[in-house]
Amino acid sequence: RTTHELLPPLVVRTTLADTLPDKAIQNLRLGNVQGIKVKYATGRYTSYFDYEADRGIVLNTIGKLPFSRHAPLADTTCRRIPNESIKFMKSLVSAEEQETGILFWNADISEFDVYECFKAPFKHTLLIGKKTTRVIHRIEYTG
């Protein structure tokens, strides 16, 4: 492991408006949604948000987000992924990030549908309530 990997991540407050374009926030009809950002010494970071929004609007808005034109891979829609994918993802993140993103990592996955959308340099993972408008949104900066 490199020195960067050994340093603990920095945890700071963030807002969805600092993370998504203004038009996306308007489409989602959200106010000032607060979240938490986990920043690593490598420059990589992940943000977590918990909000209420219509499933169709969320999937459409995230699917239409811009991405780098140099991106080797980018989605134009959000893809449904198996709920078990969360367990695998969890095995790849630091203990500090698991603790910081506890709402995401410890959500009762049976109550959510899981979607993923690559918008280089960002990867969006969305837990969307099956019977509610709750959205737990993880945004990973992949560099």
C-alpha positions, 0 to 999 in steps of 0.5 A: 500500500502506498502512503496515500492509501495509509492516510485516513480519509478526510470527512467534510460536509457537502451539498448536492448543489456542489456536486450536480449541475444547477439544471439537475437540481432544478429537475429533481425539485430539491432544495439545499440537500446536505451530504457527506464527502469522504476525501482520500489523499489520492484525490479520489472522493465519494459523496453520500446524499439522502433525499426524497424525489420521484423515481422517474425524474431521478433516473432521467436526470442522472441519465442525462448528466454530462460526462467527459468527452474523453470518457472511455465509458459513459452511460446515457441511462441508469442501469438496474444492477443486482442488489447483491452488488452493494455487498461487493462494493462495500468490500472495496471501500475503507472502514472509515467510508463505510462508517461515514456512508452508513445510511447507504451501506446499512440500508435494508436493501430489500426495500430498494432498487439499485441503479448505477450510472457511469458519467466519467469521471463520476459513478452514481449508485442510487438506492431508490425506495421500492414503495417510497420516494426515498433516494440514497445517492452515492457519487464516486469521483473515479479520477 
